[in-house]
Amino acid sequence: MIELPLGQYTGIVYFAHHIDIYGKPEESKAIAKLESFFGPRWHIENPNQEKHDKGYNKYKADGKRGMDYFFKEVLPKMNVGAFLPFQDGKLGKGVYSEMEFLSGSGNEIYEMDWNGNVWQATLNPKRCLTVEQTRARVYH
């Protein structure tokens, strides 16, 4: 993908996915599929970046919830949300909450499956795992 200065993009797509694929080939493949789906005028914002690690850790160091960094600093700047569920279709609490925030702010959200298909989505709370269930999956 050709990188454009942020001001030249049509918008920014926040890519919510579980940390157990951070830095793995599955993450790179998913980002490439999103870039292809949305096209070169859309920036795909990956939470798996050093700047986001620093922001999350600063919130925690200041006695705040680390995830509040995303809800207060990152997500309000996004135009669209895209998410990749676990392979069984379930969503971890963080991914679900991020998409719920974007959807509730009037932004479209898109789901991607593990074959790389992408479609406009709605959220179903029955797919959302608890924090404990999510942690059990990603920290196995």
GIUR-V955679 format. One line per field, one symbol per residue. psi: psi as a letter, one per 20 degrees, with the letter a starting at -180 (. if undefined). burial: + if it has 9 or more other C-alpha atoms within 8 Angstrom, else -. A space follows every 10 residues. Layout:
# GIUR-V955679
psi = ???
burial = ???
This chain:
# GIUR-V955679
psi = pppqqhiiqh apppnprqii jpjrhhgggg ggggggghri jppoopimqh hhgggghggg hjjrpghhgg hhhghiiqhq qqqorrhjiq pqgggghghg gggijjqqqq qpriijqpqp rqqohiiprr gghghhgik.
burial = --------+- ++++++++-- +-----++-+ +-+++----+ ++++---+-- -++-++++++ -----+-+++ +-+++--+++ ++++++---+ +++-++-+++ +++---++++ +++----+-- -------++- +-+++--+--
